[in-house]
């Protein structure tokens, strides 16, 4: 609907021969929103969003004044606003279950007597299939073709379903497999920085406004580097946004991050982002915006900015935003955006005060950090968390400490195990995976060309990759292949085993594929702490590969260097990588390319024609994609025999009036978990074990083990995913402290069993369940199945010390109650798991209400009570919860309008 424009800010902007309308921030200031010129740019984008969508109900003049007041209160005053993104971005791991939900909602709408076509995206949606390719084959020229063929074999059911979705839903486009990673495709093609659309109620001219996006992947923030405000949300929240529902949010604090100086010789954008991540994690920016500014921006490319923005989830922020600058304009031109669009971006940004002027007055921020780029040094992060940065010069020593401490291998540090059928052995610290992967770095030509030049220099010296290292190159777009070939570097990478394996997330998401059997056997026989080095953004336990316990994030050239060294126990600053053809030691400094060499080759090799050619027909797909037959009409013809796509139970028996919320009475504890439990722990994306509940389910349906695929690929089947909830091999439940993996005790029987089996038994007994956790519960990927799985296991509430932003929202969106300890956590309670839990007062729940949790232990009759804070944060979220979830809420509202 048209904005009521209470402040009369609608104005006209002429760019070339085209006239646009826009909602003027200058006029808003003149109309009474005093001081908004001093807002951070990201807050100006939010304010424009409210001006353009003002309807007097969801958004009113009160909200506009609340944003203007930010200049004085700097985000310290809580106020809910409704954010309406321009578009939605999805990847297939999270996108398939979202489309499954939409298909199920069409069935439910039919059952409620409504029109199923009411379930249709109102905002543009792009789904990029990028998470399904696995590194089954590597190190040969045939690797790419073989992996693509295997990908289609495994995923044909899912791909048929997505082909149906692309034809059944409006405003829904699918970028086929083999194109690239969603964030890099977004950066290089989909994003426009300034969006245009028909102006409701004013058909004579298009309205221009900032490009904004929410995505079903937490690294949607990458496009913040191109001045597109956006962040990751859960699939259920994204589905609501697709269907026209505003996203409720509290006006955030904005942390300013001042950059000065320029990068030193030998440091990369990866080193910079690992430094920024460590600084911001230490600062504490969860739920806050981060905005970069300062003279140092002039010394960063857009690709550098995108690298920093990409890892916002790792430093905990909602976003990591960069303002529009000349670099933005240059990048849009270089990547083949239309001239009219580029001209509009510059004109609009300057008119609206969104343009970065290094000489201008700095915005007001909630707080400010500062980094001199000249202080950045070569770094890695690991072995378990992205924020655990270690200098390259200290990496070997830090690994020795972790080996003795974190991994408990002090007494067996020098054990080595022969590899059957080979002439080498493996030991603790050996790098068994070296992967150039992930949108974080493969979007940045400087670090890819640096890796290629290092490989070229290594080959010239006669160096070889150690035989136990699984090497792979998985770029985020096809353009990378083009410029590596043009630069003459792909041959050198191939010579070291870094052959193209696919265009997708691969190792970073856990699709590293199996290690060679003999190496896997040796690692497991010796209980070795094997290592991976990857140019990714995630290195959580159990994510990269089940055989690999220590994972390090590093720049692409360092990935190549560690593949040559073969071990984290080698100090690359002082010890040789190997010997040249004459037997002379070769050190890292001998083959590391200069900044000048990298920049010169990048300028010569990366052309706008490459982007135009690769993205000219991006939705067409290859012959495999085009051969998939599209079946179905308005509603999907569910195949009950499918093990990939099933109709979920969320809307079964749903009526127009939701059931009243009831108290939680005599619930059982399903799990008690420690700090930093990630969404990977709760709902893994990687491989499925034969002996797990999900594996047994697949075997019962005659699925061969080699065709299991990963959990991520089976997210369209709730039967697999609920069995996979809390099934990570590295999760540790304090109810069964001596057992690693997804197990618990059933009470009162005391039997040890899988968490899934215990949950099903509690459901059969009519018992609700709760989960206890420590700090940062749900950190990591924006994985809605971490909430959906809990819901289907019968979990009514999660009681934690703190929640990560997206997961808290996902829990509410599925009707699961997030409760936060008001003081100390569960440790002081002496929980054994046998306690019976009751939580009353839910009938008159309100946002952030204090509640009392009551524990009763039958064995000794002990009773304990403690206060918790309800983390339903806004009135809108409360409505979602009362309806049993956001999708139920949206479905009922759409059905009402139909009636």
C-alpha positions in Angstrom: 0.0 0.0 0.0 1.1 3.6 -0.5 2.8 5.4 2.4 0.6 7.9 4.1 3.7 10.1 4.2 2.7 12.1 7.3 5.8 14.3 7.0 5.3 14.9 3.3 8.7 13.7 2.3 7.9 12.3 -1.2 10.1 14.1 -3.7 11.3 13.7 -7.3 14.9 12.9 -8.4 16.0 13.2 -12.1 18.9 11.1 -13.2 19.8 11.5 -16.8 16.5 11.4 -18.7 14.7 9.3 -16.0 12.6 10.7 -13.2 12.2 8.8 -9.9 10.3 9.5 -6.8 11.9 9.0 -3.4 11.3 9.7 0.3 13.6 12.5 1.2 15.6 12.3 4.5 16.5 16.0 4.1 12.8 16.9 4.0 12.1 14.6 7.0 14.6 16.6 9.0 13.0 19.9 7.9 9.6 18.5 8.8 10.7 17.9 12.4 13.0 14.9 12.7 15.8 17.1 14.0 19.4 15.9 13.8 18.9 12.9 11.6 21.7 14.0 9.2 24.1 12.8 12.0 22.6 9.3 12.1 24.8 6.4 11.1 24.2 5.5 7.4 22.7 2.2 8.4 20.1 4.0 10.6 19.3 6.4 7.7 18.5 3.3 5.6 16.1 2.1 8.4 14.5 5.5 8.6 13.9 5.7 4.9 12.3 2.2 5.1 9.8 3.5 7.7 9.0 6.7 5.7 8.3 4.7 2.6 6.1 2.1 4.4 4.3 4.4 6.8 0.7 3.1 7.1 -0.4 4.5 10.4 -0.7 1.0 11.9 2.5 -1.1 11.7 4.5 2.0 11.1 3.5 5.5 12.3 4.9 8.9 13.1 5.8 7.6 16.6 8.3 5.2 15.0 9.8 8.0 12.8 10.4 10.1 15.9 11.8 7.1 17.8 14.5 6.7 15.1 15.2 10.5 15.1 15.6 10.3 18.9 18.5 7.8 18.4 20.8 10.8 17.8 20.4 11.5 21.5 19.8 8.1 23.1 22.1 6.2 20.7 20.0 3.0 20.9 19.7 2.8 24.7 15.9 3.1 24.5 14.0 0.0 23.3 11.5 0.6 20.6 10.1 -1.9 18.2 9.9 -1.0 14.5 8.7 -2.9 11.4 11.4 -3.5 8.8 10.4 -4.4 5.2 13.3 -5.7 3.1 13.3 -5.1 -0.6 13.9 -8.8 -1.3 14.8 -12.2 0.1 17.8 -14.4 -0.6 18.0 -18.1 0.0 20.4 -21.0 -0.4 19.1 -24.5 -1.0 19.9 -26.0 2.4 17.6 -23.5 4.1 15.6 -22.7 0.9 14.2 -26.2 0.3 12.6 -26.4 3.8 11.2 -22.9 3.2 9.6 -23.9 -0.1 8.4 -27.1 1.6 6.7 -24.9 4.2 5.1 -22.7 1.5 3.8 -25.8 -0.3 2.4 -27.1 3.0 0.8 -23.7 3.7 -0.9 -24.0 0.3 -2.4 -27.3 1.4 -3.4 -25.8 4.7 -5.0 -22.8 3.1 -7.1 -25.2 0.9 -8.1 -27.1 4.1 -9.2 -23.8 5.7 -11.3 -23.0 2.6 -9.1 -20.4 1.1 -7.3 -19.8 -2.2 -3.9 -21.6 -2.2 -2.5 -19.0 -4.5 -2.7 -16.5 -1.6 0.5 -18.3 -0.5 2.8 -16.5 -2.9 5.9 -14.3 -2.4 5.0 -10.6 -2.5 8.7 -9.6 -2.4 11.3 -10.8 -4.9 12.9 -14.1 -3.9 16.1 -15.5 -5.3 17.2 -19.1 -4.3 20.7 -20.1 -5.2 21.5 -23.8 -5.2 25.0 -23.7 -3.7 25.1 -25.9 -0.6 24.7 -29.4 -2.2 27.9 -30.1 -4.0 30.3 -32.3 -2.0 34.0 -32.9 -2.5 33.7 -36.6 -3.3 36.4 -36.3 -6.0 39.4 -34.1 -5.8 42.9 -33.5 -7.2 42.2 -34.4 -10.9 41.0 -32.6 -14.0 37.8 -34.7 -13.8 36.9 -33.7 -10.2 34.4 -31.0 -11.2 32.5 -33.0 -13.7 32.4 -36.1 -11.4 31.2 -34.0 -8.4 28.4 -32.4 -10.5 27.2 -35.8 -11.7 27.2 -37.1 -8.1 25.4 -34.0 -6.9 22.5 -34.5 -9.4 22.3 -38.2 -8.5 22.0 -37.4 -4.8 19.7 -34.4 -5.1 17.4 -35.0 -8.1 14.3 -35.2 -5.8 15.1 -31.9 -4.2 15.9 -30.3 -7.6 12.6 -31.5 -9.1 10.8 -29.9 -6.1 12.7 -26.6 -6.6 11.9 -26.7 -10.4 8.2 -27.0 -9.4 8.5 -24.1 -6.9 10.1 -21.8 -9.5 7.1 -22.4 -11.8 4.4 -22.5 -9.1 5.2 -19.3 -7.2 5.4 -15.8 -8.4 8.4 -13.5 -7.7 10.5 -16.7 -7.1 13.7 -17.4 -9.1 16.1 -20.2 -8.8 19.8 -19.9 -9.7 20.7 -23.5 -10.7 23.5 -25.7 -9.3 27.1 -25.0 -10.5 26.7 -21.2 -10.7 28.2 -20.1 -7.4 27.7 -19.3 -3.8 24.6 -17.3 -3.0 26.5 -14.4 -1.3 29.0 -14.1 -4.1 26.2 -14.2 -6.7 24.4 -11.6 -4.7 27.5 -9.4 -4.5 28.4 -9.8 -8.2 25.0 -9.7 -9.8 21.7 -9.7 -7.8 22.4 -6.7 -5.5 21.8 -3.2 -6.9 22.7 -0.9 -3.9 19.7 1.2 -4.9 16.5 -0.6 -5.7 13.5 0.5 -7.8 9.9 -0.6 -8.0 6.5 0.6 -8.8 5.3 3.2 -6.3 2.0 2.1 -4.7 -0.6 4.7 -5.5 1.7 6.7 -7.7 2.1 4.7 -11.0 3.6 7.5 -13.0 7.2 7.0 -11.8 9.2 4.2 -10.1 10.3 4.8 -6.5 14.0 4.6 -5.7 15.1 3.3 -2.3 18.1 1.6 -0.7 18.5 -2.1 -1.6 17.8 -4.2 1.5 17.7 -7.9 1.9 17.2 -10.7 4.5 18.5 -14.1 3.7 18.2 -17.6 5.0 22.0 -17.8 5.5 23.7 -15.9 8.3 26.4 -14.7 5.9 23.8 -12.6 4.0 25.7 -9.8 5.6 28.4 -10.1 3.0 26.5 -7.7 0.8 26.8 -5.0 3.5 30.2 -4.5 1.8 28.3 -3.1 -1.2 26.2 -0.9 1.0 23.2 -3.1 0.9 21.7 -3.4 4.4 20.8 -7.0 5.2 21.3 -9.9 7.5 20.5 -13.5 8.0 17.2 -14.6 9.4 15.7 -18.0 10.0 13.8 -19.7 7.2 10.5 -19.2 8.9 11.1 -15.5 9.3 12.2 -15.2 5.7 9.0 -17.0 4.6 7.0 -14.5 6.5 8.9 -11.7 4.8 8.2 -13.3 1.4 4.5 -13.3 2.2 4.5 -9.6 2.9 5.0 -9.7 6.7 7.2 -7.0 8.2 10.1 -8.1 10.3 9.8 -6.8 13.8 13.0 -5.5 15.3 14.2 -3.3 18.1 16.0 -0.1 17.1 19.6 -1.3 17.4 22.7 0.2 18.9 25.2 1.0 16.2 28.9 0.4 17.0 31.2 2.6 14.8 34.4 0.9 13.6 36.9 3.5 12.5 39.5 2.3 10.0 42.7 4.3 9.4 45.9 3.7 7.4 46.5 1.0 4.9 47.4 -2.7 4.8 51.1 -3.7 5.2 53.1 -5.8 2.9 52.2 -9.5 3.2 48.9 -9.0 5.0 45.6 -10.1 3.3 41.9 -9.2 3.7 41.5 -12.6 5.5 44.0 -11.4 8.1 42.1 -8.2 8.4 38.7 -9.9 8.9 40.1 -12.3 11.5 41.5 -9.3 13.4 38.2 -7.4 13.2 36.3 -10.5 14.3 38.4 -11.0 17.4 38.1 -7.3 18.4 34.3 -7.2 18.0 33.7 -10.5 19.7 35.7 -9.2 22.6 33.7 -6.0 22.6 30.4 -7.8 22.5 28.1 -6.7 19.7 25.4 -9.4 19.6 22.2 -7.8 18.4 23.9 -4.6 17.4 24.7 -3.0 14.1 28.4 -2.4 13.2 29.2 0.4 10.8 32.6 0.9 9.3 33.9 4.4 8.6 37.1 6.5 8.5 39.9 7.4 6.1 41.0 3.7 5.9 38.0 2.9 3.7 39.8 4.6 0.8 42.4 1.9 1.0 40.0 -1.1 0.8 38.3 -2.5 -2.2 34.7 -3.5 -2.2 35.8 -7.1 -2.1 37.8 -6.3 1.0 34.7 -4.7 2.5 32.6 -7.7 1.6 35.1 -10.0 3.3 34.8 -8.0 6.5 31.0 -7.8 6.2 30.7 -11.5 5.5 31.9 -12.5 9.0 29.4 -10.4 10.9 27.8 -13.6 12.4 31.3 -14.6 13.6 31.8 -11.3 15.4 28.2 -11.5 16.6 26.7 -8.4 15.0 23.4 -8.2 13.1 25.3 -6.6 10.2 28.7 -5.1 9.3 27.7 -2.1 7.1 29.8 0.1 4.8 28.5 3.4 3.4 28.3 4.1 -0.4 31.5 5.5 -1.8 33.4 5.9 -5.1 34.6 2.3 -4.6 30.9 1.2 -4.7 30.4 3.0 -8.0 33.6 1.5 -9.5 32.7 -2.0 -8.4 29.2 -1.7 -9.9 30.7 -0.7 -13.2 33.4 -3.4 -13.1 30.8 -6.1 -12.5 28.7 -5.1 -15.5 25.7 -3.4 -13.8 23.7 -1.2 -16.1 24.9 2.4 -16.5 21.5 3.9 -15.6 21.6 1.9 -12.3 25.1 3.0 -11.5 24.2 6.7 -12.1 21.1 6.3 -9.9 23.2 4.8 -7.1 25.6 7.8 -7.0 22.9 10.5 -7.4 20.6 8.9 -4.8 23.3 8.3 -2.3 24.5 11.9 -2.5 21.0 13.3 -2.3 20.0 11.2 0.7 23.2 11.6 2.8 24.3 8.0 2.3 27.6 8.9 0.6 30.8 8.4 2.5 32.8 11.7 2.7 36.1 11.1 4.6 36.4 14.8 5.1 32.8 15.2 6.4 31.5 15.2 10.0 31.5 11.7 11.5 28.1 10.2 12.4 27.0 9.7 15.9 27.5 6.1 17.2 26.6 4.2 20.3 30.3 3.4 20.8 33.5 3.5 18.6 36.4 1.1 18.1 39.4 1.9 16.0 41.9 -0.1 14.0 45.0 1.0 12.1 45.1 -1.2 9.0 48.9 -1.0 9.1 48.9 -3.1 12.4 47.2 -6.2 10.7 49.5 -9.2 10.7 49.2 -12.7 9.0 46.8 -14.7 11.1 44.7 -17.9 11.4 41.7 -18.7 13.6 41.2 -21.9 15.4 41.1 -24.7 16.4 37.4 -24.5 17.2 36.0 -20.9 16.9 36.3 -18.1 14.3 37.1 -15.5 17.0 40.1 -17.4 18.3 42.7 -15.6 16.2 46.4 -16.6 16.4 49.3 -14.9 14.7 51.0 -17.0 12.0 54.2 -16.7 13.9 52.5 -18.2 17.0 50.4 -20.8 15.2 52.6 -23.9 15.8 53.1 -23.2 19.4 49.4 -22.5 19.9 48.5 -25.8 18.4 50.9 -27.6 20.8 49.1 -25.9 23.7 45.7 -26.9 22.3 46.9 -30.5 21.6 48.0 -30.9 25.3 45.1 -28.9 26.8 41.9 -28.8 24.8 42.5 -32.3 23.2 44.2 -34.0 26.1 47.0 -35.5 24.0 50.1 -34.4 26.0 51.3 -37.9 26.7 50.8 -39.1 23.1 51.7 -36.0 21.2 54.3 -37.7 19.0 52.3 -40.8 18.0 52.2 -41.6 14.3 50.2 -44.2 12.6 51.2 -45.9 9.3 48.7 -45.5 6.4 47.8 -48.8 5.0 49.0 -49.3 1.4 51.1 -46.1 1.5 54.7 -45.2 2.3 53.8 -42.5 4.8 52.2 -42.2 8.2 50.1 -39.6 9.9 50.1 -38.0 13.3 48.6 -35.3 15.5 48.5 -31.9 13.8 48.8 -33.3 10.3 46.7 -31.2 7.8 44.4 -33.7 6.1 42.2 -31.1 4.4 43.4 -27.9 2.7 40.4 -26.2 1.1 40.2 -22.9 -0.8 36.5 -22.5 -0.2 33.7 -20.1 1.0 32.3 -16.9 -0.2 34.3 -15.0 2.5 37.4 -15.2 0.5 36.6 -16.6 -3.0 34.8 -13.3 -3.7 38.0 -11.4 -3.4 40.4 -11.6 -6.4 43.3 -10.4 -4.4 43.5 -13.5 -2.1 42.7 -15.9 -5.0 45.4 -14.4 -7.2 47.8 -14.5 -4.2 47.1 -18.2 -3.7 47.7 -18.8 -7.5 51.0 -16.8 -7.4 52.2 -18.7 -4.3 51.3 -22.0 -6.1 53.1 -20.9 -9.2 56.2 -20.0 -7.2 56.0 -23.3 -5.3 55.8 -25.3 -8.5 58.8 -23.5 -9.9 60.8 -24.4 -6.8 59.7 -28.1 -7.2 57.6 -28.2 -4.0 54.8 -30.7 -3.7 51.7 -31.1 -1.4 52.1 -33.7 1.3 50.4 -37.0 0.2 47.9 -37.1 3.1 46.4 -33.7 2.3 43.0 -33.6 0.6 43.1 -30.4 -1.6 40.2 -28.6 -3.2 39.3 -25.3 -4.9 35.6 -24.4 -4.8 35.1 -20.8 -6.0 32.0 -18.7 -5.2 31.4 -17.9 -8.9 32.5 -19.0 -12.3 34.2 -15.6 -12.8 37.0 -16.8 -10.5 37.8 -19.6 -12.9 37.9 -17.1 -15.8 40.4 -14.8 -14.2 42.6 -17.6 -12.8 42.9 -19.0 -16.3 43.5 -15.6 -17.8 46.2 -14.9 -15.2 47.9 -18.2 -16.0 47.5 -19.4 -12.4 45.0 -22.3 -12.6 47.6 -24.7 -14.1 49.9 -24.1 -11.0 47.0 -24.7 -8.6 46.1 -27.8 -10.5 49.7 -29.0 -10.3 49.4 -28.9 -6.5 46.0 -30.7 -6.5 43.9 -27.5 -6.1 41.7 -28.5 -9.1 38.2 -27.1 -9.4 35.8 -29.4 -7.4 32.6 -27.3 -7.8 31.0 -23.9 -7.4 29.5 -23.9 -3.9 30.1 -23.9 -0.2 31.7 -27.4 0.0 34.1 -27.7 3.0 33.0 -24.6 4.8 29.4 -26.0 5.3 30.7 -29.5 6.0 30.6 -30.9 2.5 34.2 -31.7 2.5 33.5 -35.3 1.5 35.1 -38.3 3.0 38.8 -38.6 3.6 40.5 -41.4 1.6 39.6 -44.6 3.4 43.2 -45.5 4.5 43.8 -42.0 5.9 40.5 -42.0 7.7 41.3 -45.5 9.2 44.7 -44.3 10.4 43.2 -41.1 12.0 40.6 -43.2 13.9 43.0 -46.0 14.8 45.3 -43.5 16.5 42.5 -41.2 17.8 44.5 -38.5 16.1 43.8 -34.8 16.3 43.9 -34.3 12.5 43.6 -30.7 11.1 41.9 -28.8 8.3 43.0 -25.4 7.0 40.3 -23.7 5.0 39.6 -20.2 3.7 36.2 -20.3 5.3 34.2 -18.6 8.0 33.2 -21.5 10.3 35.4 -24.0 12.1 33.1 -25.3 14.8 33.6 -28.8 16.2 32.2 -31.6 14.0 31.4 -29.2 11.2 34.1 -29.6 8.6 34.6 -33.4 8.7 33.9 -36.1 11.2 37.5 -37.3 11.1 38.9 -33.8 11.7 39.0 -32.3 15.2 41.1 -29.1 14.8 40.0 -26.6 12.1 41.8 -23.4 11.2 40.5 -20.5 9.1 43.2 -18.9 6.9 43.7 -16.9 3.7 43.8 -18.9 0.4 47.6 -18.5 0.1 48.1 -19.8 3.6 45.8 -22.8 2.7 48.2 -23.6 -0.1 51.2 -23.1 2.2 49.9 -25.5 4.8 49.1 -28.1 2.1 52.8 -27.9 1.2 53.9 -28.1 4.9 51.4 -30.8 5.8 51.2 -30.0 9.5 50.1 -27.4 11.9 53.1 -28.2 14.0 55.5 -26.6 11.5 56.3 -23.0 12.2 55.9 -21.4 8.7 57.8 -18.3 9.9 61.0 -20.2 10.7 60.8 -23.7 9.3 60.9 -24.8 5.6 57.9 -25.9 3.6 60.1 -28.4 1.8 63.1 -28.5 -0.4 63.7 -27.3 -4.0 65.0 -29.4 -6.9 68.5 -29.0 -5.6 67.7 -30.0 -2.0 67.8 -26.5 -0.7 65.3 -25.5 2.0 62.4 -23.4 0.8 60.6 -21.1 3.2 57.3 -19.4 3.0 59.0 -16.0 2.5 60.7 -17.4 -0.6 57.4 -18.0 -2.4 55.0 -15.4 -0.9 54.0 -12.8 -3.6 54.3 -9.1 -3.1 51.2 -6.8 -2.8 52.3 -5.0 -6.0 52.5 -8.3 -8.0 49.1 -9.3 -6.8 47.5 -5.9 -7.6 49.1 -5.7 -11.0 48.0 -9.2 -12.1 44.5 -8.6 -10.7 44.1 -5.4 -12.7 45.2 -7.2 -15.9 43.1 -10.4 -15.4 39.7 -9.4 -14.0 37.4 -7.8 -16.6 33.8 -6.6 -16.7 33.3 -8.8 -19.7 33.7 -11.9 -17.5 30.8 -10.8 -15.3 28.6 -10.0 -18.3 29.3 -13.4 -19.9 28.8 -15.5 -16.8 25.6 -13.7 -15.6 24.0 -13.1 -18.9 21.8 -16.1 -18.6 22.3 -17.0 -15.0 18.9 -18.7 -14.4 19.1 -21.1 -17.4 21.4 -23.7 -15.9 23.3 -26.5 -17.5 21.9 -29.4 -19.5 21.4 -31.4 -16.3 19.1 -28.7 -14.9 17.2 -28.1 -18.1 16.5 -31.8 -18.4 14.5 -31.9 -15.1 10.8 -32.3 -15.8 8.5 -29.9 -14.0 5.4 -31.6 -12.4 2.5 -30.3 -10.3 0.2 -27.4 -10.3 -0.9 -24.9 -7.6 -0.3 -27.5 -4.9 2.6 -30.0 -4.7 2.0 -33.7 -5.4 3.8 -35.1 -2.4 5.5 -38.4 -2.9 5.1 -40.4 0.3 8.0 -42.6 -0.7 10.5 -39.7 -1.0 13.2 -39.5 1.6 14.1 -35.9 0.7 10.8 -34.0 0.6 7.8 -34.6 2.9 4.7 -32.6 3.9 5.6 -31.3 7.4 3.1 -31.6 10.3 3.2 -27.9 11.4 -0.3 -27.1 10.1 -2.1 -30.5 10.7 -5.5 -30.0 12.3 -5.0 -26.2 12.4 -8.1 -24.1 12.9 -8.8 -20.4 12.5 -8.5 -19.8 16.2 -5.3 -20.8 18.0 -5.5 -22.9 21.2 -4.7 -20.8 24.3 -1.1 -21.0 25.6 -0.9 -23.4 28.6 1.6 -23.6 31.5 4.5 -26.0 31.3 3.7 -28.6 33.9 6.0 -31.5 35.0 8.3 -31.4 32.0 11.3 -33.6 31.6 14.8 -32.3 30.8 15.9 -33.5 27.4 19.4 -32.1 27.6 21.7 -29.9 29.7 24.4 -28.2 27.6 27.4 -25.9 28.1 28.4 -22.6 26.5 28.7 -21.9 22.8 26.3 -24.6 21.6 26.0 -23.8 18.0 23.2 -24.5 15.5 25.7 -27.1 14.1 25.5 -28.9 17.4 21.7 -28.7 17.5 21.0 -29.5 13.9 24.1 -30.7 12.0 24.5 -30.2 8.3 27.1 -32.8 7.7 27.2 -36.6 7.2 24.7 -39.0 8.7 26.0 -41.9 10.7 24.6 -45.4 10.0 23.9 -46.0 13.6 22.1 -42.7 14.3 18.3 -42.5 14.4 18.3 -40.7 11.0 20.6 -43.4 9.6 18.4 -46.1 10.8 15.3 -44.3 9.3 17.0 -44.2 5.9 18.2 -47.8 6.0 14.7 -48.9 6.8 13.6 -47.2 3.6 16.3 -49.1 1.6 18.6 -46.0 1.2 22.1 -47.3 0.8 24.7 -45.7 3.1 26.7 -44.2 0.2 23.4 -42.4 -0.8 22.7 -41.0 2.6 23.9 -37.5 1.6 24.1 -35.0 4.5 21.6 -33.6 6.9 21.7 -30.3 5.0 20.5 -31.9 1.8 17.6 -33.7 3.6 16.1 -30.7 5.3 13.0 -31.0 3.2 12.1 -34.2 5.2 11.1 -33.5 8.8 11.4 -37.3 9.6 15.2 -37.1 9.0 15.7 -33.8 10.6 13.9 -34.4 13.8 16.0 -37.5 14.2 19.1 -35.4 13.5 18.3 -32.8 16.2 21.0 -32.7 18.8 22.8 -35.5 16.8 26.1 -33.8 16.3 28.9 -36.2 17.1 30.8 -33.6 19.2 27.8 -32.4 21.3 28.1 -33.2 25.0 25.0 -33.5 27.2 25.8 -33.0 30.9 23.2 -35.6 31.8 25.5 -38.2 30.2 28.8 -36.3 30.7 31.1 -39.2 29.8 29.5 -39.8 26.4 30.1 -37.6 23.4 27.3 -37.3 20.9 23.5 -36.9 20.9 22.5 -39.1 23.9 20.7 -38.6 27.1 19.1 -40.5 30.0 15.4 -41.2 30.0 13.8 -40.7 33.4 12.6 -42.3 35.6 13.9 -45.4 33.9 17.5 -44.1 33.8 18.1 -45.8 30.4 20.7 -44.2 28.2 19.4 -43.6 24.7 19.5 -41.2 21.8 17.9 -37.8 22.5 15.4 -38.5 19.7 14.4 -41.8 21.3 14.0 -40.2 24.7 11.9 -37.3 23.2 9.6 -39.8 21.5 9.2 -41.8 24.7 8.4 -38.6 26.7 5.8 -37.7 24.0 4.2 -41.1 24.3 4.1 -40.6 28.1 2.4 -37.2 27.6 5.3 -35.3 29.0 6.6 -31.9 27.6 10.3 -31.4 27.4 12.7 -28.6 28.2 16.4 -27.9 27.5 19.0 -26.1 29.6 22.0 -24.4 28.1 24.8 -21.9 28.9 26.0 -18.8 27.1 25.7 -18.1 23.4 23.1 -20.8 22.8 22.4 -21.1 19.1 25.5 -19.3 17.8 26.5 -19.9 14.2 24.4 -20.5 11.1 20.8 -19.1 10.7 19.5 -22.6 10.9 15.7 -22.8 11.3 15.9 -26.5 11.7 17.6 -26.0 15.1 14.3 -24.6 16.2 12.0 -26.8 14.1 13.7 -29.9 15.4 13.3 -28.8 19.0 9.6 -28.1 18.3 9.0 -31.6 16.8 10.9 -33.3 19.7 8.3 -31.8 22.1 10.5 -29.1 23.6 8.3 -26.4 25.1 11.1 -24.1 26.4 14.9 -23.6 26.2 16.4 -22.1 29.4 19.8 -20.5 28.7 22.2 -17.9 30.0 22.3 -16.0 26.7 20.9 -16.6 23.2 22.4 -15.8 19.8 20.1 -13.3 17.9 18.8 -15.4 15.0 18.2 -18.6 17.0 16.2 -16.8 19.7 14.0 -15.4 16.9 13.7 -18.9 15.3 12.6 -20.4 18.6 9.8 -17.8 19.0 8.9 -18.3 15.3 8.3 -22.0 16.0 6.3 -21.5 19.2 9.2 -22.6 21.5 9.7 -20.3 24.6 13.2 -18.9 25.0 13.9 -18.2 28.7 17.1 -16.5 30.0 18.6 -16.8 33.5 18.5 -13.5 35.3 21.6 -14.3 37.3 23.7 -17.4 37.4 23.2 -20.3 35.0 22.2 -24.0 35.5 25.6 -25.0 37.0 24.6 -23.8 40.5 21.4 -25.9 40.4 23.3 -29.2 40.5 21.2 -30.7 37.7 21.2 -34.4 37.2 18.6 -34.6 34.5 16.0 -36.4 36.7 14.4 -33.1 37.7 10.8 -32.4 36.9 10.3 -28.8 35.6 7.2 -26.6 35.8 6.8 -23.0 34.5 3.6 -21.2 35.2 2.1 -17.9 34.3 2.2 -18.4 30.5 -1.5 -17.5 30.0 -0.8 -13.8 30.6 2.6 -13.7 29.1 4.1 -10.4 28.0 7.4 -9.4 26.3 10.4 -9.8 28.6 8.3 -10.8 31.5 9.9 -12.4 34.5 8.8 -15.9 35.2 9.6 -18.5 37.9 10.9 -22.0 37.0 10.3 -24.7 39.6 12.4 -27.8 39.8 11.4 -31.0 41.7 13.8 -33.9 42.2 11.9 -37.1 43.0 14.8 -39.0 44.4 15.5 -36.6 47.3 12.3 -34.5 47.3 14.4 -31.3 46.7 12.5 -28.3 45.3 14.3 -25.3 43.8 12.8 -22.1 42.3 14.7 -19.5 40.2 13.7 -16.4 38.1 14.1 -16.3 34.3 13.4 -13.6 31.7 11.0 -14.4 28.9 13.0 -13.6 25.7 9.9 -12.9 23.6 11.1 -9.4 23.0 8.3 -7.6 21.1 4.5 -7.5 21.0 4.6 -8.9 17.4 6.7 -11.9 18.5 4.2 -12.5 21.3 1.4 -12.8 18.7 3.6 -15.3 16.7 4.1 -17.4 19.9 0.4 -17.3 20.8 -0.4 -18.6 17.3 2.0 -21.5 17.6 4.5 -19.9 15.3 5.0 -17.1 12.8 3.8 -19.2 9.8 0.6 -20.2 11.6 0.0 -16.5 12.4 0.6 -15.5 8.7 -1.6 -18.3 7.4 -4.5 -17.4 9.7 -4.3 -13.8 8.7 -4.2 -14.6 5.0 -7.2 -17.0 5.4 -9.1 -14.2 7.2 -8.6 -11.8 4.4 -9.7 -14.5 2.0 -12.9 -14.9 4.0 
